[in-house]
């Protein structure tokens, strides 16, 4: 009668699990998932801001600034200067502004809820 009441002679199943299963349990911690979610949200928000800024800057240069610049010798910039469809590009500036404002609103919402 060497057994004591209340204590088990077997080790706890968590103590004998391999390291892989223990790591899986560690990553299922909600605080770890929240940190990963916040990092992904910040990266997506930053990417949206950068893309919106680049899109807006290139659109403004193409429609307004390039027409007043001298020849640069750079093919893309000279193409923007001698573009014959400036009126279409100016009309396309309004959807560009809507996209920039929409992405700005979305990024502010994303960063506000972090």
C-alpha positions in Angstrom: 0.0 0.0 0.0 2.6 2.4 -1.1 0.1 4.6 -2.9 -0.8 7.9 -1.3 -4.3 9.1 -1.6 -4.9 12.1 -3.8 -1.6 11.8 -5.8 -1.2 10.0 -9.1 1.9 8.1 -9.9 1.6 9.1 -13.6 3.0 12.4 -14.8 0.7 15.0 -16.0 0.1 14.6 -19.8 1.2 18.2 -20.4 4.6 17.5 -18.9 5.2 14.6 -21.3 4.1 16.2 -24.5 6.8 16.9 -27.0 8.0 20.5 -27.6 6.1 20.9 -30.9 2.7 20.5 -29.1 3.7 22.8 -26.4 4.7 25.5 -28.9 1.3 25.0 -30.6 -0.4 25.7 -27.3 1.7 28.8 -26.8 0.7 30.2 -30.2 -3.0 29.7 -29.5 -2.8 32.3 -26.8 -5.2 35.1 -27.8 -2.7 37.9 -26.9 -0.2 36.4 -29.4 -2.8 36.4 -32.1 -3.8 40.0 -31.3 -0.2 41.1 -31.7 0.1 39.3 -35.1 -3.2 40.9 -36.2 -2.1 44.3 -35.2 1.2 44.0 -37.1 -0.6 42.8 -40.2 -3.1 45.7 -39.9 -0.3 48.3 -39.6 1.5 46.9 -42.6 -1.6 46.9 -44.7 -2.5 50.4 -43.6 1.0 51.7 -44.3 1.0 50.0 -47.7 -2.4 51.7 -48.6 -1.1 55.1 -47.5 2.1 54.7 -49.6 0.3 53.4 -52.7 -2.3 56.2 -52.4 0.4 58.9 -52.1 2.3 57.5 -55.1 -0.8 57.2 -57.2 -1.8 60.7 -56.4 1.7 62.2 -57.0 2.1 60.5 -60.3 -1.4 61.6 -61.4 -0.8 65.3 -60.5 2.6 65.3 -62.2 1.2 63.7 -65.4 -1.8 66.0 -65.7 -0.3 69.3 -64.6 3.4 69.6 -63.9 4.8 67.6 -66.9 3.3 70.0 -69.4 5.4 72.9 -68.1 8.7 71.0 -67.7 11.5 71.1 -70.3 12.6 68.0 -72.1 14.4 65.8 -69.7 15.7 63.0 -71.9 13.9 60.4 -69.8 11.5 58.5 -72.0 8.7 58.2 -69.5 8.8 61.8 -68.4 8.9 63.1 -72.0 6.0 60.8 -72.8 4.0 62.4 -70.0 4.9 65.8 -71.4 3.8 65.2 -75.0 0.6 63.2 -74.0 -2.2 64.4 -76.3 -5.0 63.2 -74.1 -4.5 65.6 -71.3 -8.2 66.4 -71.1 -8.9 62.7 -70.5 -6.3 62.6 -67.8 -7.7 65.7 -66.1 -11.2 64.1 -66.1 -9.6 60.9 -64.7 -8.2 63.0 -61.8 -11.6 63.1 -60.1 -11.8 59.3 -59.6 -8.2 59.5 -58.5 -9.2 62.0 -55.8 -12.0 59.8 -54.7 -9.7 56.8 -54.4 -7.2 58.8 -52.4 -9.8 60.1 -50.1 -11.3 56.7 -49.7 -8.0 55.1 -48.9 -7.2 57.9 -46.5 -10.5 57.2 -44.7 -9.9 53.5 -44.6 -6.3 53.9 -43.3 -7.6 56.2 -40.5 -10.2 53.7 -39.5 -7.7 50.9 -39.5 -5.1 52.8 -37.4 -7.8 54.2 -35.1 -8.9 50.7 -34.1 -5.4 49.4 -33.3 
